[in-house]
Amino acid sequence: MRHVVELSRVKMLERQGGPFAAAVVMDGEIVGEGWNCVTGSNDPTAHAEIQAVRAACAARGTFTLEGAAIYASCEPCPMCLAAIYWARIDTVYYANTTEDAAAIGFDDGFLYDELSKPSRERKVTLLRVDVPEAKEVFAQWEQMPDKIRY
């Protein structure tokens, strides 16, 4: 955890992004690490945990990290937590809390509020477009004998 905290400090001082870093660990070894690159890369998805998951998956040659733990300098936001779930990471260790992050201007509270609302009440408008071909693609996927489920 101290490595992750120091990495967050170094990358923040290098002006790569906010004060966040993360590392994915398997069998006691760091297999991927990342830091916040949102402002440095103009990518709002370039959070530390996402970067660490991407690096770990690339290094391991797989899209699943079952058996892994992720160490994060801060409690993951909803986007990062979803990525952690998708990657099948077992455990999250974190240092700062979401409340600590909110106190310095990184408030994820509005995201948690939005996600708890029915889709019709959210700030982002979600509109379904009925395209029959879309169901056909799903049906084709379901029939593919060599598909890789995730």
C-alpha angles and dihedrals in degrees: 000000000000089000090055093047091050091047089053090053095047095048092044091053089048086058093240092135142291126344098277136114137163141187131201113219128196124177091351094305130109106240097174138006135185144175135203109286099165098120096029093056100026087236117131090198094056095102119151096252093049090049091049092049091049092049093047093048091048092048093048096040094232141097095224128071101187111167093028131120126207123215114204131183088223138024106275121258119234093268093051093043089053090051089050090053092047090051089051093233110172104210138023121203116188139176111199120042130230087255090055089051092048090053090062096043104274100113115171092172093101090057093053089048092050093048091052092057125086109262093250090061098050124108092239111069115232114199124180116219114201108226112163091203089065091065089047090058090051090049090051090051091051091052096048107111095198099047119134111227120212 
